[in-house]
Amino acid sequence: MRHAILALNAGSSSIKFGLYDLETSSELQLVSRGALDLGDAPRLSAKAADGTVQCDRPLAGDNAGIGALLHWIESELGSRKLVSAGHRIVHGGREFVEPVRLTPAVIEAIDRLTPLAPLHQPRSLAPIRELAALRRDLPQVGCFDTAFHQTIDPMVSRFALPRKYDAEGIRRYGFHGLSYEYIAGRLNEISPALAAKLTIVAHLGNGASLCAMRDGRSVDTTMGFSALDGLVMGTRCGAIDPGVLLYFLLERGITGEALQHMLYEKSGLLGISGISGDMRMLEASDDPRAREAVDFFAFRAAREVAALANTLGGLECLVFTAGIGEHSALVRKAICERLRWLGVAIDEPANASHAGIISRPDSKVEIRVVATDEESVIARQARMQGNA
């Protein structure tokens, strides 16, 4: 009987997962990678490490959640015994700065952080509670998106508010840390000299942020107290004048709940275009509003790259990752063209073919496209913390 670890990465309407065999060495071997879609048409899909389809079927009734995934693992991959499950948790607050074993008390402490991530935290906790009910004895480990940014300086993390609020945890935390941890490790695998460069990683997807790294450690990032801050996103506004929010609340009479809904789910690319928050749909559209949204996304990303380069004191490497970063040549080109003054020179044929290195030989900044893998980081952290 082989031992295995399940890594779960919960989103708004689906749960991405990775199943890993525990080898005798420190390595984890990917067995399956897939998604449990929980929307209007629940579906379980999985592929082996070599891309072979292992499962792709609709789900129905009560068998449409974590239980369906467990049943498939046990029935189709029955030679493996789950010994640990790791979960991506968006917000760890000040307390959770490293992976932690998920006891009932810890789960409740994480739940108390929900006001800091009102849409994301419940999605993180739901599969944890479901899995605990189904497999009471299975160790579970929480892996926090905020933890990677614990290395940022107070000068970066502090707001210019009365000091007492900083002591109460009202500060910039940063997110997408599991992705940034993977990229930092991957750059080091490619070359320790590459990992030592002054680097900005652009995690561009439905949720988007940048991270400035020095020697593979976070020194600045665009997301702050919440996952609303920084870049324009699929349906999130990014950085906004707080006076606008006060105006909505005090002058327009919008309720807090309605404002939250607008900022998280009706703004960003969707709000600007009035068409979609999906970059693929916007790129394919002939509507000028779609082009405006794409251009605005690139403008804001380039502006924030410049700001983080100031924190670093220079820029030697720019890495694109996540859905848009890995697959949109148009967005990468638009961002890089706005950064030419920093010495960024993109190789257009390489960019169009999604090559690993897309900078020209004369570029002062090395530009790379690196696929991220949050699930592998979750599995590794779960193994370490769960003593699997």
N, C-alpha and C positions, 0 to 999 in steps of 0.2 A: 504494500500500500504506500503510494507516494504521498508526501505531505505537500500542501499547496496553500498559497495566500491569495485572497481575493481583495483587489483594490477597487473601490467604488468612488466615482466622481459624479456627484449629483448636480443636475442642472434644473432648468425651469420645467421641462417636460420630458426629460430623459435622464437616464443614469448610464454614463459610460463606465465600462468595467474592464479590468485586466485580471486574468488568472495566471498565476506564476507557480511553477514547480520549485520546491526547495531543493537545491543541489547540495552535495556534501561540502562544496566550497562555499565561499561567501556570495557566489553569484546566484541570481534568480533567473530561471528559464521561462520565457513567455510561452504559455500554452494556448491561450485564447484572448482575443480582444474584441469587444463588441459594445452593444448598447441595448438598454432596456427602455424602449419608448413607452411613455405612460400617458400619451395624449388621447385624442379621440379614437385613434386606431392603435391600441397597444400592440407592441411587436417586440420580439426578441431576435437579435441578430448577432452573430459571432463569426469570427474568422480565426484560423490558426496563424501562427507566426509567419508562415510562408504565404499567407493570403488565401488559402483554401477555405471555402465557405463551410462552416461547421453547422450553422443553424441560421434559419431565416424564416420565421413563422409568426403568424398572428397569435395574439393571446386574447382570452375572453374570461369574463366572470371574475371569480375570486382569484383565479390563477393568472393574475396580470401584474403582479408586483415582484418584490424580492423573492417571494416563494417560488415563482416560475423560474427565476434564475438558479436558485438552489436546486430545484428539481432537475433542471437540465444538467447542471454540473454533476449531480449525484447519479443520474440515470445514464447520461451519455459519456461522461468522463469518470465513471465509477471507480477507477483504479486510484483515484486521488481523494485524500481526506483533507478537508479544510481545517487548518490549525490556527488561522488568524484572519481577520478582515480589517483593512485599513480604509479610512474615509477622509476625503477632502472636506475640511471645514473652513469656511471663508474667514471668519473673524475669531481670533483668539484673545483679543483685548490685551491688557498688560500682563495677565496671569499666565497665559498659555503661550510660551515662547519656544516650545519644543514638543515633539510628539508625546502623547499621553494615553495611557490605558483608560478606556471609557467605562468607568463605574457609574452607577446611578447618580452619585453625588457630583461627579465630573460632568455628566450629561446635563444635569440641572444648572450647574455653573455656566456651562456653554450656552444654555437656553437663555440665561439672564443677559447675555450679550446681544440678544435679538434686536433691541432698539438700535444697535450700531450697524446692523445689516438686516433690515426688516424683511426683505424678500429672500435673501440668500440663506440666512441662518436656519429658518424652518426647513428649507429644502435639504440642507446638510444633515439635519437631525432626523428627518423622517425615515430614511433607510436604516439609520442606526437603531432607532426604536423598533422598527419592523423586524430587523434581523435579530435583535435581542429577544423579542417575543418568540421567534421561530427557533433560535438556537441559543438558548440561555447560557450554555457552557462555552460558547465560542468566544475567545478573546477578541475584543475590538479595540482599535487604536485610532485616535483622532490626529490628523495631520493638518497643520494650520497654514493658510495662505499668507497670514501676516507675519509668521515667524522669521522668514528670510530677511525681513527688513529691520530686525532688531538691532542691526549694526549701524543704522543711520544716526547721525549726530543730532543732539538736541537742537542745534541751530536749524536743522532741516525739519525736525518733527514738531517743533513748537508752533503754536498759533500766537498771534499778538493779542491775547486775551488776558484778563487778570490771572495772576500766577496760580491761584487756587484751583482753577479749572484744569490746568495742566496736571496738577497733582491728583485730580480726580479722573484722569485718563482721557480728557478732551484734547487729543493730539493727532498728528498724522501717523497712520499705521502702515499703509501700503498693502497691496494685494497681489494676486497672481504669483505668490512666492514659490509655490511648488513648481510652476513652469520656469521661473527664473533660476531656481536651484538646479533643475535639470540642464538648462542651457549653460550655466556656469560649469557644471561637471562635464558636459559634452565639449565645450571649448578647451577644457584642460586635457581631455582625452585626445583631441586633435593636436594640440601643442601647448605645453605649459607657457611658452612665450606668448601665444595668442591669448590665453586666459589672463595673463598679466597686463594686457593692454587696457587703456582707458576706453571702456566699452559702454555703449548704450544698447540695450535690448528692447525691441519694440514688439510687445505681445499684442498683436492686433487681431481681434475677433469681434464677436458680438459685444463682449466686454473687452476693453482695450486700456492698456497702460504702457508706460515706459519705465525702465529701471536703469539707473546709472551704476556701473560696477567698476570697482578698482580691486584688482587681484581676486576677482570672483566674488566679492562681497558687495552688498547693496550699500550705496552711499546717498542715494536720492531716488525718488520715484514720483510719478504723477498722481497716483491715487492717494487719498489722505485719510481722513477720519472715517469716510465711508467709501463704498464702491461707486459713488456718483461722481467723484472728483476727477479732474484732469482732462483726458482726451474726450472728444465726441465718440459716442458708442452707438450700437445698433438702435437702442431705444432710450438710452440714458444721455443726459444733457452734457455731462462733463462740467468743467469749471464754469461758474456763473457768479455774477455780482450778487452778493447776499442781499443787496438792496432790492433786487428784483423779487426775491422771495418774500421780503418784508412787505413789498407793495402788494403782491398777490394776497397775502394774509390780512393785511391791515386795511387796504383800500378796495380790493376786489372782493373781499369776503370769502375767498376760497378756503375750505376747511383743510386742516393738516393732512387728512387722509386723501383728499382729492389732489392736493399738491404733491404728495408722495407718489401717487399713481401717475401723475403727469410727468414728473421728473424721471421716474424709473422706467415707465412703460410707453410713454407717448412722445418722447423727445428724441434727441439724437438724430441719426440718419432718417428715421421715420418721421420725426417732427419737421425737419427741414424739407424733406422731399414730398411729404404727404402721400408717398407711394409705398415704401417698404423700409424696414430696418436692415434688410439683407443686402449686403454689398454686391452679391452676385446679380440680384435683380436690378439694382441700380445701374451697374455697369452695362447690363444688357438693354436698358431702356433708352429710348430716344427723347424722352421728356427732359426739357432743360432743367427742371427742378431736380431731377435725378443727378445730372451732371454737377449742379451746384452743390448738392449734398456730398458727392465724392470729393469735389475740390475743397470744400470746407473741412472735411475729414483730414485731407492731406495737409492743408494749411495749418490746422491746429497741431497735428502731429509734428510737423517740421518746427513749428515755433517752440514746442516743448522739448524737442531734441536739442535745440540751441540753448535753452535754459539749463538743461541737465549738463550740457557740455561746459557751461560756466561753472557748475558745481564741481565737475571733474577737473577743471583747469585744462581742458583740451579734449580731443576726440580722436581715437585711433582705430576704433572698430564699431561698426553699426550692424546689428543682427536683427533680422526680421523673423518672426515666428508666429504661431497660431494660425487660425483659419485664413484671415485676410493676409497676414504677413507672409505666409507660406505660398499662397495660391494666387494673389492678385498682383500681376506684373504692373498693371496700370497704377495702382496705389503706390507700390514701391518706387516706381519711376517719378511720380508726382512729388513724393516726399523728398527723394534725393535731388531732384532738380531745384527745389527750394533751398537745399543745403550746399549748393555749389560754392558759396562764399567760404564754407568751412573746409573746402578741399575735397568734397564728395564728388566723385565722378563715376557714374554708373555705366556699365557695359550693356548696351541695350539688347543685343542678341542673347547674351548670357541671362539677362533678366527675363526676356521673353520665354526662354526655355526653362526657367526656374532652376538654374544651376546653383550649386552650393556657394560659389563665389561669384558675385555679380558686379564687382568693382573693376574698373579699367586699371591697367598696370600703372598709369600715371596718377591714380587717385591717392590722395594723402590719407584717406580713410578706407580701411578694408571693409567691404560690405558683404555680408553673408546671409544666406537663407538656411535656417536650421529648424527642422521639425521638432516640436516639443513633445514631451511624453510625461505628463503629470502622473499617470497611473504607475509607472515604474518607480517614481520617487515615493509615492504612497506605499507601494509594496515594500520597498527597502526600509522605510521608516517603520512600517508595521512589524517587519521582521525584527528590527533592532529593539523596538519598545515592547513587543509582545513576547520576546524570548522564544520565538518560533524556531 
